[in-house]
């Protein structure tokens, strides 16, 4: 991978403190263990782009920009995806998109995380074309929906009171 771009560095054999640093800087996910077999992390020199190989069951590419600049992040990500596609064949299906071992991760590969100082929001975007018109200063509204299945089992009726003793 480093042959694709001299500004890329493949990190291997990381110490626990180095992994903690990368997690703290949000360059790798907290669950990603680069010490496991067939896993590695690739960073650019500026530490704005990270590529986690075999994160869960897929390749995870993330770009971090200062301020609100999704267009720059998208451009950088697409450039890296093009470089990767020149040396790696991604499993794809015309009707399903990218294929992974987990159906949850299959598809268009379009999850965008907007991180702010107080909270983060994950938006799953099926059609990346919708993102091309976003400009700095635009207001984005997302509808949060949650489905809950409830099963109600009626309580058993209370036991009948014991009969009163007969008067003598």
Secondary structure as UniProt FT lines:
FT   TURN            2..4
FT   TURN            6..7
FT   STRAND          8..11
FT   HELIX           16..24
FT   TURN            25..26
FT   TURN            30..31
FT   TURN            34..35
FT   TURN            37..38
FT   STRAND          40..44
FT   TURN            45..46
FT   STRAND          49..55
FT   TURN            56..57
FT   STRAND          58..63
FT   HELIX           70..85
FT   TURN            86..87
FT   STRAND          92..93
FT   TURN            94..96
FT   STRAND          97..98
FT   HELIX           103..105
FT   STRAND          111..115
FT   STRAND          120..124
FT   HELIX           128..131
FT   TURN            132..133
FT   TURN            136..137
//
